[in-house]
Amino acid sequence: MNAPSSSTGRRIAARPQIGSSDIALERAPRELLADRAYEELRDRIVTLRIPPGAPIDEDAIGQELEMGRTPVREAIKRLALENLVTVFPRRGTFASEINITDLAHISDVRGVLEGHAAHRAAQRITDTQRVELDELLVELGRGQGSDDVEALMALDAQVHRFIYRCAANPYLEETLGRYFNLSLRIWHLVIDRLPHLFAHVHEHDDLLRAIAAGDAARARVLLADHIARFECEVRAVL
């Protein structure tokens, strides 16, 4: 069959078609940049390097992270949904204020859902994740006697987020990640006054071993108790 032609007899070149794989390749870099912007901003906000109520300059963040405004804006939209930033029309974007009274509500949710996540993690952990679990146990061992508060909090966060992933439920992981971030902001307000931070972080040794052993019931109890005790200590110094 002859290719269609115009009235002048010239052949019309076929328009190149863009397949789904091409679209995915175009979107992937932008999505990766947005993820990087989100993680960087999230960590600055939850550790109070960006204090509550402080303005967030999209252009400055973009220049610092060497990316355009679009991925930064996408990150901010995500952070706004998680109540970590507040966007005021015509005023700008600010790190959300912290309401200490939220601690009990957040811990109430986390105690139930994180216990369930630990239960599922013990049932669903993969072989690849078992390797990561062993590495976390090594890190916990290295931290014996450490008084590096920031390193201990970072290790604590690493363990919690690892368990969320092992639970193999993206909705549960997303929900818990949001509440955990809100908890972290409150903890960092009193981090220098917590008397047993080292002991709390190293409770995760028993928890990880329960998950590795497939002891779902024990994993649930250990993590729920950990959250309850930590909330009591934070409340005591507020």
ROSEDREN-586952 format. One record per residue (C-alpha): residue number from 1; x, y, z. Coordinates in nm, 4 decimals. Last residue first. Example, Ala and Ser with C-alpha at 12.3 -4.5 7.8 and 13.67 -1.06 7.14 Angstrom:
<recs>
nr = 2, east = 1.3670, north = -0.1060, up = 0.7140
nr = 1, east = 1.2300, north = -0.4500, up = 0.7800
</recs>
This chain:
<recs>
nr = 238, east = 0.7967, north = 1.8368, up = 7.8145
nr = 237, east = 1.0418, north = 1.6153, up = 7.9999
nr = 236, east = 0.7999, north = 1.3496, up = 8.1251
nr = 235, east = 0.6044, north = 1.3486, up = 7.7989
nr = 234, east = 0.9150, north = 1.2411, up = 7.6080
nr = 233, east = 0.9792, north = 0.9586, up = 7.8546
nr = 232, east = 0.6185, north = 0.8399, up = 7.8440
nr = 231, east = 0.6165, north = 0.8502, up = 7.4626
nr = 230, east = 0.9323, north = 0.6374, up = 7.4552
nr = 229, east = 0.7743, north = 0.3777, up = 7.6801
nr = 228, east = 0.4600, north = 0.3511, up = 7.4656
nr = 227, east = 0.6570, north = 0.3288, up = 7.1397
nr = 226, east = 0.8830, north = 0.0517, up = 7.2709
nr = 225, east = 0.5843, north = -0.1388, up = 7.4102
nr = 224, east = 0.4164, north = -0.1431, up = 7.0673
nr = 223, east = 0.7445, north = -0.2547, up = 6.9080
nr = 222, east = 0.8066, north = -0.5402, up = 7.1499
nr = 221, east = 0.4455, north = -0.6619, up = 7.1493
nr = 220, east = 0.4201, north = -0.6892, up = 6.7710
nr = 219, east = 0.7605, north = -0.8571, up = 6.7377
nr = 218, east = 0.6624, north = -1.1123, up = 7.0029
nr = 217, east = 0.3468, north = -1.2098, up = 6.8132
nr = 216, east = 0.5261, north = -1.2261, up = 6.4771
nr = 215, east = 0.8059, north = -1.4580, up = 6.5873
nr = 214, east = 0.9490, north = -1.5185, up = 6.2394
nr = 213, east = 1.2978, north = -1.5627, up = 6.3805
nr = 212, east = 1.4280, north = -1.2638, up = 6.1835
nr = 211, east = 1.1380, north = -1.0539, up = 6.3139
nr = 210, east = 1.2136, north = -1.1558, up = 6.6737
nr = 209, east = 1.5817, north = -1.0773, up = 6.6173
nr = 208, east = 1.4911, north = -0.7335, up = 6.4865
nr = 207, east = 1.2826, north = -0.6606, up = 6.7957
nr = 206, east = 1.5476, north = -0.7853, up = 7.0377
nr = 205, east = 1.8078, north = -0.5521, up = 6.8825
nr = 204, east = 1.5532, north = -0.2715, up = 6.8545
nr = 203, east = 1.5727, north = -0.2176, up = 7.2291
nr = 202, east = 1.9038, north = -0.0557, up = 7.1395
nr = 201, east = 1.7313, north = 0.2683, up = 7.0436
nr = 200, east = 1.5539, north = 0.2925, up = 7.3777
nr = 199, east = 1.8682, north = 0.2152, up = 7.5789
nr = 198, east = 2.0683, north = 0.4878, up = 7.4014
nr = 197, east = 1.7907, north = 0.7434, up = 7.4495
nr = 196, east = 1.7635, north = 0.6815, up = 7.8239
nr = 195, east = 1.7755, north = 1.0290, up = 7.9778
nr = 194, east = 1.5916, north = 1.2322, up = 7.7129
nr = 193, east = 1.6742, north = 1.5984, up = 7.7796
nr = 192, east = 1.8913, north = 1.6737, up = 7.4763
nr = 191, east = 1.6301, north = 1.5201, up = 7.2460
nr = 190, east = 1.3503, north = 1.7416, up = 7.3757
nr = 189, east = 1.2464, north = 1.9327, up = 7.0624
nr = 188, east = 1.3968, north = 1.6567, up = 6.8470
nr = 187, east = 1.1386, north = 1.4141, up = 6.9829
nr = 186, east = 0.8516, north = 1.6385, up = 6.8725
nr = 185, east = 0.9832, north = 1.6573, up = 6.5167
nr = 184, east = 1.0457, north = 1.2830, up = 6.5100
nr = 183, east = 0.6856, north = 1.2070, up = 6.6021
nr = 182, east = 0.5533, north = 1.3922, up = 6.2965
nr = 181, east = 0.7946, north = 1.1969, up = 6.0771
nr = 180, east = 0.6762, north = 0.8699, up = 6.2330
nr = 179, east = 0.3156, north = 0.9594, up = 6.1625
nr = 178, east = 0.3830, north = 1.0118, up = 5.7911
nr = 177, east = 0.6038, north = 0.7060, up = 5.7544
nr = 176, east = 0.3383, north = 0.4968, up = 5.9266
nr = 175, east = 0.0739, north = 0.5950, up = 5.6737
nr = 174, east = 0.2999, north = 0.5405, up = 5.3720
nr = 173, east = 0.4203, north = 0.2018, up = 5.4950
nr = 172, east = 0.0669, north = 0.0852, up = 5.5781
nr = 171, east = -0.0541, north = 0.1825, up = 5.2316
nr = 170, east = 0.2489, north = 0.0216, up = 5.0676
nr = 169, east = 0.1956, north = -0.3117, up = 5.2476
nr = 168, east = 0.5032, north = -0.5335, up = 5.2362
nr = 167, east = 0.5563, north = -0.5373, up = 5.6157
nr = 166, east = 0.9284, north = -0.5454, up = 5.5382
nr = 165, east = 0.9099, north = -0.1865, up = 5.4151
nr = 164, east = 0.7601, north = -0.0583, up = 5.7411
nr = 163, east = 1.0198, north = -0.2574, up = 5.9352
nr = 162, east = 1.3027, north = -0.0861, up = 5.7468
nr = 161, east = 1.1462, north = 0.2535, up = 5.8160
nr = 160, east = 1.1526, north = 0.1823, up = 6.1895
nr = 159, east = 1.5112, north = 0.0552, up = 6.1859
nr = 158, east = 1.6445, north = 0.3504, up = 5.9858
nr = 157, east = 1.4635, north = 0.5978, up = 6.2098
nr = 156, east = 1.6305, north = 0.4490, up = 6.5180
nr = 155, east = 1.9673, north = 0.4629, up = 6.3425
nr = 154, east = 1.9165, north = 0.8310, up = 6.2624
nr = 153, east = 1.8148, north = 0.8984, up = 6.6225
nr = 152, east = 2.1274, north = 0.7242, up = 6.7505
nr = 151, east = 2.3503, north = 0.9143, up = 6.5067
nr = 150, east = 2.1973, north = 1.2466, up = 6.6135
nr = 149, east = 2.2444, north = 1.1671, up = 6.9824
nr = 148, east = 2.6075, north = 1.0596, up = 6.9595
nr = 147, east = 2.6465, north = 0.9263, up = 7.3143
nr = 146, east = 2.7528, north = 0.5810, up = 7.1992
nr = 145, east = 2.7915, north = 0.3030, up = 7.4564
nr = 144, east = 2.7126, north = 0.0278, up = 7.2084
nr = 143, east = 2.6637, north = 0.1898, up = 6.8667
nr = 142, east = 2.8692, north = -0.0719, up = 6.6858
nr = 141, east = 2.6278, north = -0.3415, up = 6.8005
nr = 140, east = 2.3292, north = -0.1492, up = 6.6656
nr = 139, east = 2.5114, north = -0.1142, up = 6.3345
nr = 138, east = 2.5781, north = -0.4897, up = 6.3267
nr = 137, east = 2.2115, north = -0.5584, up = 6.3969
nr = 136, east = 2.1232, north = -0.3237, up = 6.1111
nr = 135, east = 2.3511, north = -0.5190, up = 5.8774
nr = 134, east = 2.1786, north = -0.8425, up = 5.9761
nr = 133, east = 1.8428, north = -0.6843, up = 5.8954
nr = 132, east = 1.9719, north = -0.5762, up = 5.5533
nr = 131, east = 2.0694, north = -0.9363, up = 5.4775
nr = 130, east = 1.7288, north = -1.0493, up = 5.5976
nr = 129, east = 1.5766, north = -0.7938, up = 5.3603
nr = 128, east = 1.7268, north = -0.9753, up = 5.0641
nr = 127, east = 1.5871, north = -1.3053, up = 5.1894
nr = 126, east = 1.2430, north = -1.1505, up = 5.2209
nr = 125, east = 1.0524, north = -1.0517, up = 5.5360
nr = 124, east = 0.6839, north = -1.1434, up = 5.5104
nr = 123, east = 0.5744, north = -1.3028, up = 5.8375
nr = 122, east = 0.8072, north = -1.1201, up = 6.0752
nr = 121, east = 0.7396, north = -0.7989, up = 5.8837
nr = 120, east = 0.3653, north = -0.8560, up = 5.9202
nr = 119, east = 0.3868, north = -0.8618, up = 6.3001
nr = 118, east = 0.6248, north = -0.5645, up = 6.3000
nr = 117, east = 0.3770, north = -0.3718, up = 6.0839
nr = 116, east = 0.0919, north = -0.4648, up = 6.3185
nr = 115, east = 0.2846, north = -0.3320, up = 6.6161
nr = 114, east = 0.3579, north = -0.0225, up = 6.4105
nr = 113, east = -0.0138, north = 0.0240, up = 6.3415
nr = 112, east = -0.1382, north = -0.0070, up = 6.6986
nr = 111, east = 0.1307, north = 0.1873, up = 6.8823
nr = 110, east = 0.1609, north = 0.4342, up = 6.5955
nr = 109, east = -0.2004, north = 0.5476, up = 6.6151
nr = 108, east = -0.1948, north = 0.6070, up = 6.9903
nr = 107, east = 0.1514, north = 0.7610, up = 6.9623
nr = 106, east = 0.0218, north = 1.0226, up = 6.7183
nr = 105, east = -0.2767, north = 1.1091, up = 6.9366
nr = 104, east = -0.0655, north = 1.1338, up = 7.2523
nr = 103, east = 0.1967, north = 1.3507, up = 7.0806
nr = 102, east = -0.0546, north = 1.5915, up = 6.9235
nr = 101, east = -0.0629, north = 1.7997, up = 7.2418
nr = 100, east = 0.2898, north = 1.9145, up = 7.1595
nr = 99, east = 0.1646, north = 2.1107, up = 6.8584
nr = 98, east = 0.4566, north = 2.1812, up = 6.6299
nr = 97, east = 0.4328, north = 2.4601, up = 6.3706
nr = 96, east = 0.4554, north = 2.3681, up = 6.0056
nr = 95, east = 0.7653, north = 2.4601, up = 5.8070
nr = 94, east = 0.6655, north = 2.7542, up = 5.5888
nr = 93, east = 0.5680, north = 2.8118, up = 5.2269
nr = 92, east = 0.4794, north = 3.1500, up = 5.0826
nr = 91, east = 0.2702, north = 3.4555, up = 5.1554
nr = 90, east = 0.0562, north = 3.4975, up = 4.8411
nr = 89, east = -0.1356, north = 3.1790, up = 4.9259
nr = 88, east = -0.0123, north = 3.0236, up = 5.2530
nr = 87, east = 0.1480, north = 2.6806, up = 5.2202
nr = 86, east = 0.2078, north = 2.4852, up = 5.5396
nr = 85, east = 0.4834, north = 2.2280, up = 5.5672
nr = 84, east = 0.5171, north = 1.9036, up = 5.7639
nr = 83, east = 0.1452, north = 1.8265, up = 5.7635
nr = 82, east = 0.1956, north = 1.5094, up = 5.5562
nr = 81, east = -0.0113, north = 1.6484, up = 5.2678
nr = 80, east = 0.2056, north = 1.9611, up = 5.2843
nr = 79, east = 0.5197, north = 1.7486, up = 5.2584
nr = 78, east = 0.3896, north = 1.5937, up = 4.9358
nr = 77, east = 0.3102, north = 1.9322, up = 4.7866
nr = 76, east = 0.6536, north = 2.0546, up = 4.8960
nr = 75, east = 0.8243, north = 1.7663, up = 4.7164
nr = 74, east = 0.6353, north = 1.8463, up = 4.3963
nr = 73, east = 0.7405, north = 2.2095, up = 4.4303
nr = 72, east = 1.1044, north = 2.1074, up = 4.4713
nr = 71, east = 1.0767, north = 1.8773, up = 4.1680
nr = 70, east = 0.9396, north = 2.1682, up = 3.9592
nr = 69, east = 1.1734, north = 2.4432, up = 4.0840
nr = 68, east = 1.4805, north = 2.3132, up = 3.9025
nr = 67, east = 1.7627, north = 2.1036, up = 4.0441
nr = 66, east = 2.1095, north = 2.1568, up = 4.1855
nr = 65, east = 2.0177, north = 2.0716, up = 4.5465
nr = 64, east = 2.1358, north = 2.4136, up = 4.6675
nr = 63, east = 1.9894, north = 2.5892, up = 4.3663
nr = 62, east = 1.6522, north = 2.4198, up = 4.4123
nr = 61, east = 1.6495, north = 2.4926, up = 4.7845
nr = 60, east = 1.7239, north = 2.8612, up = 4.7181
nr = 59, east = 1.4506, north = 2.8840, up = 4.4555
nr = 58, east = 1.1922, north = 2.7106, up = 4.6740
nr = 57, east = 1.2611, north = 2.9315, up = 4.9760
nr = 56, east = 1.1108, north = 2.7646, up = 5.2820
nr = 55, east = 1.0058, north = 3.0044, up = 5.5571
nr = 54, east = 1.0573, north = 2.9051, up = 5.9230
nr = 53, east = 0.7455, north = 2.8367, up = 6.1314
nr = 52, east = 0.8906, north = 2.5298, up = 6.3000
nr = 51, east = 1.2703, north = 2.5254, up = 6.2573
nr = 50, east = 1.4438, north = 2.4028, up = 5.9383
nr = 49, east = 1.7330, north = 2.2170, up = 6.0982
nr = 48, east = 1.4484, north = 2.0975, up = 6.3167
nr = 47, east = 1.5397, north = 1.7280, up = 6.2744
nr = 46, east = 1.1946, north = 1.6628, up = 6.1232
nr = 45, east = 1.2225, north = 1.9648, up = 5.8917
nr = 44, east = 1.5730, north = 1.9023, up = 5.7605
nr = 43, east = 1.4983, north = 1.5333, up = 5.7071
nr = 42, east = 1.1778, north = 1.6053, up = 5.5175
nr = 41, east = 1.3483, north = 1.8680, up = 5.3008
nr = 40, east = 1.6213, north = 1.6267, up = 5.1941
nr = 39, east = 1.3826, north = 1.3335, up = 5.1493
nr = 38, east = 1.1376, north = 1.5396, up = 4.9436
nr = 37, east = 1.4067, north = 1.6936, up = 4.7228
nr = 36, east = 1.5503, north = 1.3483, up = 4.6534
nr = 35, east = 1.2060, north = 1.2086, up = 4.5741
nr = 34, east = 1.1339, north = 1.5046, up = 4.3443
nr = 33, east = 1.4657, north = 1.4474, up = 4.1665
nr = 32, east = 1.3813, north = 1.0806, up = 4.1172
nr = 31, east = 1.0387, north = 1.1724, up = 3.9824
nr = 30, east = 1.1939, north = 1.4182, up = 3.7369
nr = 29, east = 1.4498, north = 1.1589, up = 3.6230
nr = 28, east = 1.1788, north = 0.8902, up = 3.5819
nr = 27, east = 0.9266, north = 1.0949, up = 3.3858
nr = 26, east = 1.1160, north = 1.1097, up = 3.0577
nr = 25, east = 1.2159, north = 0.7432, up = 3.0767
nr = 24, east = 0.8580, north = 0.6432, up = 3.1573
nr = 23, east = 0.7287, north = 0.8422, up = 2.8607
nr = 22, east = 0.9760, north = 0.6645, up = 2.6316
nr = 21, east = 0.8701, north = 0.3244, up = 2.7704
nr = 20, east = 0.5041, north = 0.4107, up = 2.7123
nr = 19, east = 0.5741, north = 0.4645, up = 2.3433
nr = 18, east = 0.6095, north = 0.7897, up = 2.1613
nr = 17, east = 0.5185, north = 0.7561, up = 1.7947
nr = 16, east = 0.7245, north = 0.9210, up = 1.5264
nr = 15, east = 0.5005, north = 1.1068, up = 1.2819
nr = 14, east = 0.5062, north = 0.9394, up = 0.9417
nr = 13, east = 0.6437, north = 1.1700, up = 0.6773
nr = 12, east = 0.3852, north = 1.2951, up = 0.4352
nr = 11, east = 0.4844, north = 1.2135, up = 0.0787
nr = 10, east = 0.4826, north = 1.5017, up = -0.1592
nr = 9, east = 0.2312, north = 1.4873, up = -0.4427
nr = 8, east = 0.1210, north = 1.8440, up = -0.4140
nr = 7, east = -0.2193, north = 1.7414, up = -0.2775
nr = 6, east = -0.0392, north = 1.5668, up = 0.0097
nr = 5, east = 0.0553, north = 1.2016, up = 0.0113
nr = 4, east = -0.0557, north = 0.8858, up = 0.1928
nr = 3, east = 0.1980, north = 0.5975, up = 0.1827
nr = 2, east = 0.1332, north = 0.3455, up = -0.0934
nr = 1, east = 0.0000, north = 0.0000, up = 0.0000
</recs>
